[in-house]
Amino acid sequence: MTPTEEPLLPSRRIANDLRDSITSGALEPGEKLPSERELAQRYGAARNTAREAMRLLADEGLVDAQHGRGVFVRAKRQLFRFGSERYSRRLREETGLSPYRAELARQGMAARVDCTSIERVDPPGRVRERLGLADDAQVIRRENWYYADEAPVQLGITYIPVEIAGDTVLANSANMGKGSLYARFEERGHAITRVREEICARMPTRDEVKGLSIPDGVPVIDVLHTGIDQEGTPFEVTNFIMRADFAALDYNMPVED
């Protein structure tokens, strides 16, 4: 240790050793970590020091604490979002499924989508801007919670201009029928031909932590998606909030000249 270096706190020393074991593969996904008592004995530390080390690892998203069972190395699962083809007419016609259900079927996972609310509201400012709506225009707001193999993985809030939704299932039903949402848009004269997606990462809100069962230290991927039709008109905006420990983005797209 050089004169300018400060000694590590015991909790950080324990956390560093465990982190090295996790990243090297010596401790594998799903494997149980030593108990607080075992770590305290191994390092000659107090149990609350070992507990703090576990908390540091949880905050980094490396471990899951399961009540009554112990602390386990977090399993790495990836649910891919295939940006370049998920909205294609071909995929809808071949599968009859929504983009999300088609993606999960391709990846061998069971999909469930719960539509928890459909209501007419004033849109948020950034939604109004992306849809080019007048100040007094309203939208249909559809809230969906998405599950993969029964694990909650993302929230999607879709905003549809009232005049586009009309008196159709877009405005009043959770059951979208064959081809789901984008088949219904196409029936209304809005075929999705281009998308704009603004993507960022952030820490989840309290409600997102609860609804998506997000472990400590795990951020979310926030995607603001805009669907654009054959006339270049934006016709729907969906804000997707994804658990970052599950989500992976795969985009294959042409490069502009």
BELSUL-V338072 format. One record per backbone hydrogen bond with DSSP energy under -1.0 kcal/mol. CO is the residue of the C=O (numbers start at 1). NH is the residue of the N-H. If there is no record, write none. Layout:
CO&NH  CO&NH
This chain:
2&5  9&13  10&14  11&15  12&16  13&17  14&18  15&19  16&20  17&21  18&22  19&23  20&24  21&27  28&31  31&73  35&39  36&40  37&41  38&42  39&43  40&45  46&50  47&51  48&52  49&53  50&54  51&55  52&56  53&57  54&58  55&59  57&62  58&61  62&74  64&72  66&69  66&70  70&66  71&33  72&64  73&30  79&248  81&83  81&250  82&85  82&86  85&88  88&92  89&93  90&94  91&95  92&96  96&179  98&102  99&103  100&104  101&105  102&106  103&107  104&109  105&108  110&149  112&147  114&145  117&143  119&141  121&139  124&128  125&129  126&130  127&131  128&133  134&137  138&162  139&121  140&160  141&119  142&158  143&116  143&117  144&156  145&114  146&153  146&154  147&112  148&151  151&148  153&243  154&146  155&241  156&144  157&239  158&142  159&237  160&140  161&164  161&165  162&166  168&171  169&173  177&180  180&184  181&185  182&186  183&187  184&188  185&190  186&189  194&228  196&226  198&224  200&222  202&220  205&209  206&210  207&211  208&212  209&214  215&218  219&244  220&202  221&242  222&200  223&240  224&198  225&238  226&196  227&235  228&193  228&194  229&232  233&229  236&227  237&159  238&225  239&157  240&223  241&155  242&221  243&246  243&247  246&79  248&81  250&83
